[in-house]
Amino acid sequence: MSSSQIYIGISILIMAVIAVLVFVVKRGRETKKLTPLTELAFGFVLAGLLFGGYRVLGYCLLGVGIVLAVYDMARFRGKRN
């Protein structure tokens, strides 16, 4: 096996462990709904990752997503638990 295959295997294993931990920890908590602004920010970040090959476009989309997420956190800082 090449070193890249080993890294991919380790990455998949780590992601599986994280998914299991999130599933187990999430059971005892009450879930909160995402605000529309958070969903929009998440969409921009995903689009930025998707268009990462086009550096300028990818970075712009990531930047917009991060700015929206920070604005949403600042807006609801005192209102959420």
N, C-alpha and C positions, 0 to 999 in steps of 0.2 A: 504494500500500500504506500502511496506517495504521501508526502507531508500535508498536501492540501486536502486529501481525503480524510486524514486524521483530524485536521482542524474542523472540517465540516461535521464529522461524526461527533466530536466533542461539543461543537456548537448546538447540534440537534439534541444531544443529551442534556445539556444545560437548559435549553429552552423547555424541554419536557419536564425537568425538575421544577423549574419556575412555574410552569402551568399547573402542575400538581399542587405546589405550595399555595398558589393563588386560589385554586379551587377549594382547598381545605380551609384556608384562612377566611375566605369570603363567606362561608356557610354561616358563621355566627354573627355576621354584621348585617345591619340594615343598609340596603343599597340606596344611593342617591342618584337621581336622574341628572343627566347632563343638560346644561342650558343650551339654547340654540347657538349662542356665540362660541361655546366650547366645541360643539359639533363642527362648526364652521372652521375654527382654528385647527381641529384635528384633521379635517379634510384638506386644508392647505398644507399641513405638514406632510400628510401622505402623498399629496400631489407633488410636493417638492422632492420627496424621496423617489417617486416614480419618474420624474423628469430630471433626475440627477445627472444624466448623461449630458444634458444641455446645462452647463454650469450656471450661467446667468439666470436662466429661468428657474432652475431648481433652487438656487440660493434665494431668489426673490420670493418664491412661494414659501420656502421654509421661514424666511424672515417675517412675512406677513402672518403666517400661522403662529409664530412665537409672540409677535406683538399682540395679536388678538388674545392669545392665552394669558399673557401677562396682564392685559387690560381687564380681562374677565376676572382674574384672581384679585386684582386691586379693587374692582367694583364690588365684589361680594365678600371682601375680607372680613368685615364685621358682621355680616348677615348669616353666615353658615356656622355650623357647629364645629 
